[in-house]
């Protein structure tokens, strides 16, 4: 018995360009109507399916005769061409849904993408500032800025870099401890109490520079136009609690004014805190506790940053580092 008569795949075994394109158009119409996909998502589906169509045409494999081995080969080609694991995973997700629809339509017997997974992407190392750049930013003072705004921004930088706070922990700080407070600063004990991920509280020591910056900011805050009853430590021009977005903007602007070339964001300051502390102390457990990481494996990424620092120093300084055999 011929394939055309004996299997679902035989209904369109030729795999001509027009037949395959018609199937893709049918599927795109299906997801547009049934799933009500946004225009951008639909465009991404169309892009990934055109890639599939081109792969089948280039290899002479009809769309309805694609097997898992073909898909794995295409994945290897994408990976070899420099596609990231995340990008390949998105492509496979689209293909998987497409073949599942073909199976429901009775056009294929099984889904060839079902058990194919994208290669893992190398975990990106967090970006940290060089020590000199971090210190330059922390020491920067804008003499032309309003005193209260300068004092506030300087205190925020000190807490981000000097204490390794997340931006959400920074915005959650109150001036005084209270049952409702997510976090607060205690100058007498030189500590900040913060509420981290998973609702876990931790105490973070305040260094001398952070203490000085906080003292200056609290003095300015006390004489400013902060509404009565406003508990937030860091407030904006109208007296409301600062948002993470506001802190991102202020930090980026301050970094530019300080002459830093790299665009700086709050989490980069946290990475810099962890990396520089580990370089100096070598105490991974202490860094884990200060960052509030539940798993030390999360903190271990900074050992790789530390090694990169050492490797760069070796490459730059050792006379035989760049000698070729």
MODAQUI-V301425 format. One record per residue. RES is the residue in one small letter. SS is DSSP state (A for helix, B for strand, O for the rest). Layout:
RES;SS  RES;SS
This chain:
x;O  x;O  x;A  x;A  x;A  x;A  x;O  x;A  x;A  x;A  x;A  x;A  x;O  x;O  x;O  x;O  x;A  x;A  x;A  x;A  x;A  x;A  x;A  x;A  x;A  x;A  x;A  x;A  x;A  x;A  x;A  x;A  x;A  x;A  x;O  x;O  x;O  x;O  x;A  x;A  x;A  x;A  x;A  x;A  x;A  x;A  x;A  x;A  x;A  x;A  x;A  x;A  x;A  x;A  x;A  x;A  x;A  x;A  x;A  x;O  x;O  x;O  x;A  x;A  x;A  x;O  x;O  x;A  x;A  x;A  x;A  x;A  x;A  x;A  x;A  x;A  x;A  x;A  x;A  x;A  x;O  x;O  x;O  x;O  x;A  x;A  x;A  x;A  x;A  x;A  x;A  x;A  x;A  x;A  x;A  x;A  x;A  x;A  x;A  x;A  x;A  x;A  x;A  x;A  x;O  x;O  x;O  x;O  x;O  x;O  x;O  x;O  x;O  x;O  x;O  x;O  x;O  x;O  x;O  x;O  x;O  x;O  x;O  x;O  x;O  x;O  x;O  x;O  x;O  x;O  x;A  x;A  x;A  x;A  x;A  x;A  x;A  x;A  x;A  x;O  x;O  x;O  x;O  x;O  x;O  x;O  x;A  x;A  x;A  x;A  x;A  x;A  x;A  x;A  x;A  x;A  x;A  x;A  x;A  x;A  x;A  x;A  x;A  x;O  x;O  x;O  x;A  x;A  x;A  x;A  x;A  x;O  x;B  x;B  x;O  x;O  x;O  x;O  x;O  x;O  x;O  x;O  x;B  x;B  x;B  x;B  x;O  x;O  x;O  x;O  x;B  x;B  x;B  x;B  x;B  x;O  x;A  x;A  x;A  x;O  x;B  x;B  x;B  x;B  x;B  x;O  x;O  x;A  x;A  x;A  x;A  x;A  x;A  x;A  x;A  x;A  x;A  x;A  x;A  x;A  x;A  x;A  x;A  x;O  x;O  x;O  x;O  x;O  x;O  x;O  x;O  x;B  x;O  x;O  x;B  x;O  x;O  x;O  x;O  x;O  x;B  x;O  x;O  x;A  x;A  x;A  x;A  x;A  x;A  x;A  x;A  x;A  x;A  x;A  x;A  x;A  x;A  x;O  x;O  x;O  x;O  x;O  x;O  x;O  x;O  x;A  x;A  x;A  x;A  x;A  x;A  x;A  x;A  x;A  x;A  x;A  x;A  x;A  x;A  x;A  x;A  x;O  x;O  x;A  x;A  x;A  x;A  x;A  x;A  x;A  x;A  x;O  x;O  x;O  x;O  x;A  x;A  x;A  x;A  x;O  x;A  x;A  x;A  x;A  x;A  x;A  x;A  x;A  x;A  x;A  x;A  x;A  x;A  x;A  x;A  x;A  x;A  x;O  x;O  x;O  x;O  x;O  x;O  x;O  x;O
